[in-house]
């Protein structure tokens, strides 16, 4: 399929991002398109596919008015390159335990491997390009458990739902996506100005930090509500990445998103 026609047919509004199956190589979750201020950009992140492009579609008067209120479009994005020791793994079997334990699609997440520190690395995509990455130690001996590779002040976001679930880490964000929501990882427990600006585009926001951060969950709910964002707190029994029945069903009730594994 012609990728230009494919992106045009998506009929994306200004600021909208689409992520899914590439129309050329047919690989799941590697193709990203964005309408960035009236310019359509698209790219496939698969190593074996070089599809990318751009075209102007213009901006309506309503688009221009909305642009004046889209602070997240102007987040500073420093240049980012992976260290030479962070590589793609040709054998995805090493990530099988992540898929089995957390129910996530490692290929769709475009995971990398840090051969120097033995970490699984999650690329951070913002406005259609990789701007940072976060790595999680594979074993229990490497410290710290999580390591940030760049300096971009942006969240790790997975999914295209208009319901965002604010979590702490990249795995939880990927799990939130698999449950039908958009996972929005702070990559810690600090809520930045950039995070608040980016959350304004969602219809509903659920703050679901880990159980030991219950106080911050309530604090961030108040902060986001003061910004005019429809925000709700979810008190978890365990980290969302572990998918306890109580947490999954509570998330469904709070978001209204249908989750097949929840029968209540």
Buried (B, 14 or more C-beta within 10 A) or exposed (E): EEBBEBBBEBEBEBBBBBBBBBBBBEBEBBBBBBBBBBBBBBBBBBEEBEBBEEEEBEBEEEBEEBBEEBEBBEBEBEEBEBBEEBEEBEEEEEBEEBBEEBBBBBBBBBBBBBEEBEBBBBBBBBBBBBBBBBBBBBEEEBEEEBBBBBEBBBBBBBBEBEBBBBBBBBBBBBBBBBBBBBBBBBBBBEBBEBBBBBBBBBEBBBBBBBEEBEEBBBBBBEBBEEEEBEBBBBEBEEBBBBBEEEBBBBBBEBBEBEBEEBEE
